[in-house]
Structures are given as structure tokens and as C-alpha cells.
Amino acid sequence: MTGVLVTGGTGKTGRALVEILRGAGVPVRVASRTPSPGDPDAVRFDWDDATTHRAALREMDRVYLVAPPVAVDPMPLVEPFLAEAQRLGVQRVVLLGSAIEFPNAPGMLELAARVRDQPGWVVLRPSGFMQNFLRPHPVAERIRQHGEIRTAAGHGRVGWIDARDIAAAAAAVLSDARSDHSDDYLLTGPKALSYHDTAAIITARAGRLIRVLDVDYDEQVAVNRAAGMPTAFAESLAAVDVGIRSGRDAQVSTSVLDLTGHPPRTFDEFARQHAHEWTGVRPART
Ligand SMILES: NC(=O)c1ccc[n+]([C@@H]2O[C@H](COP(=O)([O-])OP(=O)(O)OC[C@H]3O[C@@H](n4cnc5c(N)ncnc54)[C@H](OP(=O)(O)O)[C@@H]3O)[C@@H](O)[C@H]2O)c1
């Protein structure tokens, strides 16, 4: 292996993946729009600037692919990148896909299908990230500022997964020497939980009552818009919550254990480690 280009290298899963790969002595290249000047492995990479793609890919034979965030249709930006990767002889592309269907965004499914045409492809399909309960995610901001979660997901459950477990699973498949190993993995935590369940766990760990306010689709779109999301993405995420409500995202898998040899972290472990995040905002003194 010559090295792994980690797109989204500064994000929730990418950062953790870089740490694991470095710990295992695997050469990495950390892609970011604003590469850290102190990091010799950092490279400028912007989905919106195709001139940065070739330099980022050069001499790397594996890629961890995090699609452009908040893009409802990532294909126009990712397709030329994948073609370039193939031209440069990249042997493995591991896509950070999603177990959660984005009903208004078929581009995500198209992207997974396109990656399956790539040599040595692996598609990871994680469930909702536990890190969505940490800032700067809007769910976390609302918990901190108002002690509440607003959701159209009702009592629907999600197999919440810690981003560090996704990174560990990605590291395992990126380090796999078998060139013919291509597969699709549903990645989840150990148990499916509703927002009501997660609020109860956070309440217990943070020592502060966190309420859940059930809202409908339109109100959820408004909440997402108010958090700064573009309309199409705000609608898509609200539709995700409606899907969760129907029970569609409650599945759990053993893939993290199977790939890494370690069971995935529980939501309670996650909440214990991050309890300080939810203790609330004190009003500024005047
Ligand atoms: N959150 C969930 O519950 C969940 C569940 C299932 C799947 N997913 C999938 O996980 C992926 C990551 O989502 P996330 O919200 O957790 O984000 P994230 O990986 O924490 O952060 C986004 C990353 O993308 C990079 N980035 C942003 N704009 C970029 C651009 N124009 N060009 C190049 N890089 C860019 C950022 O790097 P710089 O800012 O340094 O450039 C950052 O490293 C998404 O594809 C999402 O669909 C998320």
C-alpha cells in the first residue's frame, strides 16, 4: 500500500480515521479546503475545485471518500474525481455512504452505485452518528441552548453509531490486503434508540432535563432552515426524520464487531464521555 487519501479528513469520521491509520504506520494524506500548515500530510482539496483533485490523489492507492456535504446531488462533483482516481491506478475506494435513505436526494444512491464500479470498492452504510448530539450540529446546539430536541421522528428508532467506530471499520477495510474484497457494510451501534431514549440517557448523564418536542415535517424543515441549511437539504433531512418515524432505520448489525474485533460503543458510553457538552448555556452577565 502506498497510502490513503482521506477526504473529509478534518470531519467526524475522517479525523478519527487519520489517527487510527497513523497509529498503524499507514501513510495518509489529509484532505481539507484549509489544510493545517503544521501538518506535512495535509493537502488542499476542494470538491468545488477540480484542479485540487489530481494532486491530492497522486501516489495514493486508496481513498476514503466523504461526499460533498449538504449536496443533494454529489454526482457532478464526485464523478470526475472517481474517473481521475481510476486513471491514476487507485486500487481501493471506501465510500462513507449512509444507511439512512435521503428520500429527496437520489444522488446519494447513485453515488454508491457508481463507487461499486470502482476497483476494490467498499461501501460503508452507517446509521445516524452519535456525534450529531455534539456541537456544531444543530441538534446539539438546541439541546445546549434550550434543553430540548425537536424532531419529526416521533418514537422511531435509529441504530446510532459513534463516528470513531465508523473510522475503525473504515481503517480495517482500507488496510485489508485482499484486492478482491468488495462489499457493502451496514454499520450501526449495538442498539436502536429513539430521540426520546437518547434524551433520557443525556438527561441522566448531564444531570439536566432534556425534553423532546414532536414536530411535523413542515416544522422540521423550518427548524433545519433556521439552523442555516439550504432549503433542499433542510427538506431532505426532515424527510429522513419522517422515515425514522416509520421504523425504517431501526436495524442494527454486527459489522463493527466483525470488521474490527471490537463491539461498537453504546450511546450511554458516548453520553458519559460527553456529558459536559449538554450542561447548558448560562445567560451572559450584564
Ligand atoms: N451525520 C450523520 O448522522 C450521518 C449518517 C449517515 C451518513 N452520513 C454521511 O457522512 C458524511 C459526513 O457528514 P458529516 O456531517 O459527519 O460531516 P463531516 O465529515 O464531519 O465534515 C465534513 C467534511 O467535509 C469536508 N468538506 C466540506 N466541504 C468540502 C468541500 N467543498 N470540498 C472538500 N471537502 C469539504 C470538511 O473539510 P474542510 O472543512 O476542512 O474542508 C469536513 O472534513 C456525509 O456524506 C453524510 O451523508 C452522516
The ligand as an ORCA input file, in Angstrom:
! r2SCAN-3c Opt
* xyz 0 1
  N     -24.341     12.705     10.411
  C     -24.994     11.561     10.258
  O     -25.814     11.148     11.084
  C     -24.720     10.719      9.041
  C     -25.308      9.454      8.946
  C     -25.014      8.646      7.833
  C     -24.161      9.134      6.859
  N     -23.626     10.384      6.991
  C     -22.740     10.862      5.926
  O     -21.486     11.217      6.465
  C     -20.885     12.191      5.638
  C     -20.177     13.210      6.509
  O     -21.113     14.012      7.135
  P     -20.775     14.857      8.431
  O     -21.902     15.793      8.613
  O     -20.406     13.945      9.554
  O     -19.527     15.732      8.014
  P     -18.017     15.671      8.494
  O     -17.314     14.529      7.836
  O     -17.897     15.792      9.972
  O     -17.481     17.056      7.927
  C     -17.491     17.352      6.577
  C     -16.074     17.198      5.959
  O     -16.183     17.545      4.587
  C     -15.178     18.495      4.274
  N     -15.702     19.417      3.269
  C     -16.759     20.259      3.378
  N     -16.938     20.922      2.220
  C     -15.959     20.495      1.385
  C     -15.617     20.819      0.042
  N     -16.288     21.727     -0.691
  N     -14.551     20.185     -0.509
  C     -13.830     19.283      0.196
  N     -14.115     18.924      1.479
  C     -15.173     19.528      2.051
  C     -14.826     19.210      5.536
  O     -13.471     19.581      5.472
  P     -12.927     21.099      5.464
  O     -13.986     21.959      6.091
  O     -11.666     21.012      6.293
  O     -12.673     21.392      4.029
  C     -15.025     18.098      6.583
  O     -13.831     17.375      6.761
  C     -21.959     12.722      4.703
  O     -21.742     12.178      3.417
  C     -23.237     12.159      5.291
  O     -24.199     11.868      4.300
  C     -23.871     11.174      8.043
*
